[in-house]
Amino acid sequence: MNKKTSTVAFSNLIGSIIFLAVGIWAYIKTLSFPTVRGSYVQPATFSQIMLIGMLFFSVILLIQSIWNLTHLKQDSPAAEKTASLNVLKDRGVQYALIAILLCVAYVMLFKTFGYVLVSFIVCLAIMILIGKRKWLQMILVSLLVPLCMWLLFYILLKVNIPMGPLTFLRDLVDAVL
Amino acid sequence: MDFNLLITSYASVFTNLEVILMTLIGALGGILLGAIPGMTATMGVALLVPFSFGMDLIPAVGLLLGIYCGGMYGGSISAILIHTPGTPSAAATLIDGYPMTQKGQAGLALSVAMFASFCGGVIGALIMTFASPVIARAAMRFNSGEMFMLAIFGLSVIIAISGKSVVKGLISGFFGMVLCTVGLDPTNGIARFINRSQVSLYEGFAFIPALIGMFAVAEVIAGVERIVRGEEKHLVSHEKIKRVLPDGGTIKKIWPNILSGAVIGTFVGAIPGAGGDIAVFVSYGANKSFSRHPELWGTGIPNGVASTESANNGCSGGAMIPLLALGVPGDAVTAVLLGAFIMKGIQPGPMMYVTELPTVYGVFAALMLANLAMLLIGCAGVRFFTKIVSVEKTILYPIILVVSLLGAFSINKNVFDIGVCVGFGVFGWLMNKYEFPLSPILLTLILGPMCEQNYVRFMNLNHGDFTQIFHSPIAMAFLSLAVLSILYSVWNQNKINKAEAARKAAEREAAQA
């Protein structure tokens, strides 16, 4: 049988605690919303109803998980192995976190470096991250896909996308068209 | 029904080059994405919604419906060739489709799938054309209380799309409803969960970037994880395709299955929450039961493929009925379509049949055109699509990432939206990892505002007395339907869980033996 901490029941327990914590924090936050005189429904009312629902079902999941953990049977779905989130031991999680960091970097550099350049870097970095090593194919795909997408959005859909140091490409396309 | 306007709308759609081109592009994109295992029609529509930005409504709808119909058919290609359904709606196609490939009849299976998909889609579109105005006319009498209960009925679908755990689905649903309340209160303009300085969040989280994040970015992050762990299989097909459409003899054999599959698919699709994945099994089961030779089903016969493929494409017309007539999406894809309509400034629902009748008829025509586009693209490219199932994920995931992040930006031309997209991507990855379903959040992001606005309006009109809603027979009918839907879904889920447990126990015993 799987270790208790790596079962679905345990991950449900953690999940229910997280949703309970978020729900309680959000409910306390709604108490500070201003009230409106003469309105039968206050700005906080709908949020509070939904939060009570979320808290109620989080408590049910918490009770279910504790019950499942204390009465764990080998063949029950609650005893199945759950997905890992161990950053120290699991290479998959480590690489997923690097991919997330690349996405965050993408957001931060988007305006400065522009879409084509930042997409080229992130696209290439992710291919390297997941072990692709056909360099010509990687460079061509990383360069051509963002370039074609930019052209499509700029020419056909008339969406102006930040281009950073490559802004001259926009002038070039304008001159050609 | 105004038949003159209907014919004029059909003529204007079928002669508009922009609509034809966009629908063909949509069908191509849908088939390509549908053929790749793991890429769903929801993800395809989410990825390509930003491309509809800047277009007129009907070409944009043509593009999205093209993806929808193309995705439904595309899923069958990998199901038939490599025993892996490209989309959940093609899950039943492999029962007879793959044995046909093993018998050397891959070409026949693909041609039957395409022909049945086309016929199913056309029948579904016809039923939609004549059924949705009737429902919309009845819905015209709804007031805020009834609209509130209609939204509740739409939200009851959450249970059906919750997957293994109903409790987890409900937590996701309520969390999604809370997310809807972030921003300015629609009635009084009070800031909720934000500061007055957070201008980008005044209208809450932008729907399309959130959607792209949860369904595309989350998939890329999970894909990176799977590739690194070596869990991502590289599937390859070497089948050679000789014919693109079935011959007369085969059509004669399969037409009853196509007809019944299309009707079943349309009606199942019209029930909110019951999508193509349910319709195909209902249709397969019904057709097998009424067959003269049920023992042949599952051994690789064209009738099996025809019954499932006509059902999943019939579903696309069925799912459009509640979307257009009531403003309630029937499944995840129509929820995205609803978001696209709202983005274009049009609110689907009964009033659409009064204020936007030419648009409604244009949508009917666009769905018909989308099915035709799927047939044309399918016939022209079937040999190429058989190769797409072998595409390398190491190339595909980075492309999906840069395309989806650009899509998130292009909606409001706001870098903040890319941040929202990445944020929802990480959130979606974590939720998927711990099996908290994402579809309820998608549904609540769409139906939440409708639910809140009608609740507030009803309460203010009735001086805060909620019990007044019990005096409305229509509202009570919706409440009863919601309760029935919840009870049926819970019962159905229990049945599925029990069957799954029995299957696993049998597998374990077999392994031990």
Interface residues (C-beta under 8 A of the other chain):
Chain A: V8 S11 N12 I14 G15 S16 F19 V22 A26 K29 T30 F33 P34 V36 S39 Y40 V41 P43 A44 F46 S47 M50 L51 G53 M54 F57 S58 I60 L61 Q64 D75 S76 P77 T82 A83 L85 R91 G92 V93 Y95 A96 A99 I100 C103 V104 Y106 V107 F110 K111 Y115 S119 V122 C123 L124 I126 M127 L129 I130 G131 K132 Q137 V141 S142 V145 P146 M149 W150 L152 F153 L157 K158 V159 N160 I161 P162
Chain B: F51 F53 G54 M55 K164 S165 V167 K168 L170 I171 F174 F175 M177 V178 T181 D185 T187 N188 I190 R192 F193 V217 V220 I221 A222 V224 E225 R226 I227 V228 R229 E392 T394 I395 Y397 P398 I399 L401 V402 V403 L405 L406 F409 S410 K413 V415 I418 G419 V422 G425 V426 W429 L430 K433 Y434 E435 F436 E452 Y455 V456 M459 N460 H463 G464 N497 E500 A501 K504 A505 R508
